[in-house]
Amino acid sequence: QFRIDRINRFIQFFESGFQLPTIHQADLVYEHEITRNTVISGSLLLSFGQNLPTFVDTNLFNPSGSFGYSIVGGPFAGQILQVPWFHGTSRLNTNFGAMTAIRSIVTSKYVGGVVQLNRRLTKGLQFQINYTRSTARDAGQSSTTFTATNSPYNAFDPILGEEGRSSFDIPNKFIANAVWQPE
């Protein structure tokens, strides 16, 4: 399948061999009532994604060079980040602008543990407290859900260099709320 934008002459198409996205999830929970209407629980959360889509403009020439940026501050201070340079607006096929291939090459993994304390409304007090410790890793995942011109950092290397900690990774999360109803 493909779609042509007749005004700008952009094409989006599924790459040959495209695989349907697959996500496997699990949630294992243990609960224990510690007093009347108060429960403590522990949960293990798992999510594994395969064949998730990314969008790559295949109508580009190879980068003609790169720029180097020095990183200042933080854990990567002093390192050089090389950024490819796609010079000019010329295209391999001049009849079209972006020719976006929808590829199924992205993977994701989330593992988390949650400890939670819940008290139902009793004697005017209700509360919920939870702490989550987790890790989220991926290779090329973005928040793009519909076709974009180019999701990867480098169209000629859509995954390499992008594996690692997900931009959605929040390793520690603490939430507490309470309701008090005076009698």
C-alpha positions as CSV (number, residue, x, y, z in Angstrom):
1,Q,0.0,0.0,0.0
2,F,1.1,3.5,-0.6
3,R,-0.3,7.0,-0.5
4,I,0.8,10.0,-2.7
5,D,0.3,13.6,-1.6
6,R,-0.4,15.1,-5.0
7,I,0.5,18.7,-4.0
8,N,4.0,18.0,-2.5
9,R,4.5,14.6,-4.1
10,F,5.4,12.7,-1.0
11,I,4.9,8.9,-0.8
12,Q,4.5,6.7,2.2
13,F,4.7,2.9,1.8
14,F,5.2,-0.3,3.8
15,E,8.6,-1.7,3.2
16,S,8.8,-5.2,1.7
17,G,8.7,-7.8,4.4
18,F,7.0,-5.5,6.9
19,Q,6.1,-7.4,10.1
20,L,3.0,-6.6,12.2
21,P,4.0,-5.0,15.6
22,T,3.9,-7.3,18.6
23,I,3.8,-6.3,22.2
24,H,3.9,-8.9,25.1
25,Q,2.9,-7.6,28.5
26,A,2.7,-9.2,32.0
27,D,1.6,-7.9,35.4
28,L,2.2,-10.2,38.4
29,V,0.6,-8.8,41.6
30,Y,0.8,-10.0,45.3
31,E,-1.6,-8.3,47.8
32,H,-1.8,-8.7,51.5
33,E,-4.3,-7.0,53.9
34,I,-2.3,-5.6,56.8
35,T,-5.3,-4.1,58.7
36,R,-9.0,-3.7,58.0
37,N,-9.4,-1.8,54.7
38,T,-5.6,-1.4,54.2
39,V,-3.7,-3.4,51.7
40,I,-0.1,-3.6,50.7
41,S,0.9,-5.0,47.3
42,G,3.9,-5.7,45.2
43,S,3.8,-5.9,41.4
44,L,6.2,-6.9,38.7
45,L,5.4,-5.2,35.3
46,L,6.9,-6.4,32.0
47,S,6.4,-5.2,28.4
48,F,8.4,-6.3,25.4
49,G,7.8,-4.9,21.9
50,Q,9.0,-6.2,18.6
51,N,8.6,-5.1,15.0
52,L,7.4,-1.6,16.0
53,P,7.3,0.9,13.2
54,T,9.7,3.6,12.2
55,F,9.5,6.0,9.2
56,V,12.6,6.4,7.0
57,D,12.9,8.8,4.0
58,T,14.5,6.6,1.3
59,N,14.8,9.4,-1.2
60,L,18.0,11.0,0.2
61,F,21.6,11.0,-0.9
62,N,24.2,9.7,1.6
63,P,25.3,12.4,4.0
64,S,28.1,14.4,2.5
65,G,29.9,14.9,5.8
66,S,29.3,15.5,9.4
67,F,29.5,18.1,12.1
68,G,31.1,17.5,15.5
69,Y,29.7,19.0,18.6
70,S,31.6,19.0,21.9
71,I,29.4,18.0,24.9
72,V,29.8,20.3,27.9
73,G,28.7,19.2,31.3
74,G,27.0,16.1,32.5
75,P,28.2,12.5,32.3
76,F,29.3,12.8,28.7
77,A,31.3,16.0,29.1
78,G,34.3,16.3,26.8
79,Q,33.0,13.7,24.2
80,I,32.3,14.7,20.6
81,L,28.9,14.0,19.1
82,Q,29.1,13.4,15.3
83,V,25.9,14.6,13.4
84,P,25.5,13.6,9.7
85,W,25.0,16.4,7.2
86,F,22.4,16.0,4.5
87,H,23.4,18.8,2.1
88,G,20.9,20.6,-0.1
89,T,17.4,19.7,-1.1
90,S,18.2,17.4,-4.1
91,R,16.6,14.0,-4.1
92,L,17.6,10.6,-5.6
93,N,14.2,10.6,-7.5
94,T,13.5,14.2,-8.4
95,N,9.9,13.4,-9.2
96,F,9.1,13.1,-5.5
97,G,10.0,14.8,-2.2
98,A,10.2,12.4,0.7
99,M,9.6,8.7,-0.1
100,T,8.9,7.3,3.4
101,A,9.3,3.6,4.0
102,I,7.4,2.3,7.0
103,R,9.8,-0.3,8.5
104,S,9.2,-2.7,11.4
105,I,12.7,-2.6,13.0
106,V,12.1,-1.0,16.5
107,T,12.2,-3.0,19.7
108,S,11.4,-1.9,23.3
109,K,11.6,-3.4,26.8
110,Y,10.2,-2.2,30.1
111,V,10.7,-3.9,33.5
112,G,9.3,-2.4,36.6
113,G,8.5,-3.2,40.2
114,V,5.8,-1.4,42.2
115,V,5.2,-1.3,46.0
116,Q,1.8,0.1,46.9
117,L,-0.1,0.9,50.1
118,N,-3.9,1.5,49.8
119,R,-6.4,2.4,52.4
120,R,-10.1,2.6,51.5
121,L,-12.1,5.4,53.1
122,T,-12.3,4.4,56.8
123,K,-13.1,6.7,59.7
124,G,-12.8,9.7,57.3
125,L,-9.3,8.8,55.9
126,Q,-8.4,7.3,52.5
127,F,-4.9,7.2,51.0
128,Q,-2.8,5.6,48.3
129,I,1.0,5.6,48.3
130,N,3.1,3.8,45.6
131,Y,6.7,3.7,44.5
132,T,7.9,2.4,41.1
133,R,11.4,1.3,40.3
134,S,11.8,0.5,36.6
135,T,14.0,0.5,33.5
136,A,12.9,1.2,29.9
137,R,15.2,0.5,26.9
138,D,14.6,0.6,23.2
139,A,16.2,0.7,19.8
140,G,14.8,3.6,17.8
141,Q,11.4,4.1,19.5
142,S,9.7,7.5,19.2
143,S,6.3,8.8,20.1
144,T,5.3,9.0,16.5
145,T,2.1,7.0,15.8
146,F,1.4,8.1,12.2
147,T,3.8,8.4,9.3
148,A,6.4,11.1,9.6
149,T,9.0,12.1,7.0
150,N,11.9,10.7,9.0
151,S,11.9,9.4,12.5
152,P,15.5,8.1,12.9
153,Y,18.4,10.3,13.6
154,N,20.1,9.1,10.4
155,A,18.1,7.5,7.6
156,F,21.1,5.4,6.5
157,D,21.7,4.1,10.0
158,P,18.2,4.0,11.6
159,I,19.0,1.9,14.7
160,L,22.7,1.9,15.3
161,G,23.7,4.4,17.9
162,E,20.1,4.7,19.2
163,E,20.0,1.5,21.4
164,G,19.9,2.2,25.1
165,R,17.9,4.0,27.7
166,S,14.5,5.0,26.3
167,S,13.4,8.7,26.3
168,F,10.4,7.4,28.2
169,D,12.5,5.9,31.0
170,I,11.6,7.2,34.5
171,P,13.6,4.9,36.8
172,N,12.1,6.2,40.1
173,K,8.5,7.4,40.6
174,F,6.8,8.1,43.9
175,I,3.1,9.0,44.1
176,A,1.0,9.7,47.2
177,N,-2.5,11.0,47.6
178,A,-5.0,11.3,50.5
179,V,-8.6,12.2,51.1
180,W,-9.6,13.3,54.6
181,Q,-13.3,13.8,55.4
182,P,-13.8,15.4,58.8
183,E,-16.7,13.9,60.8
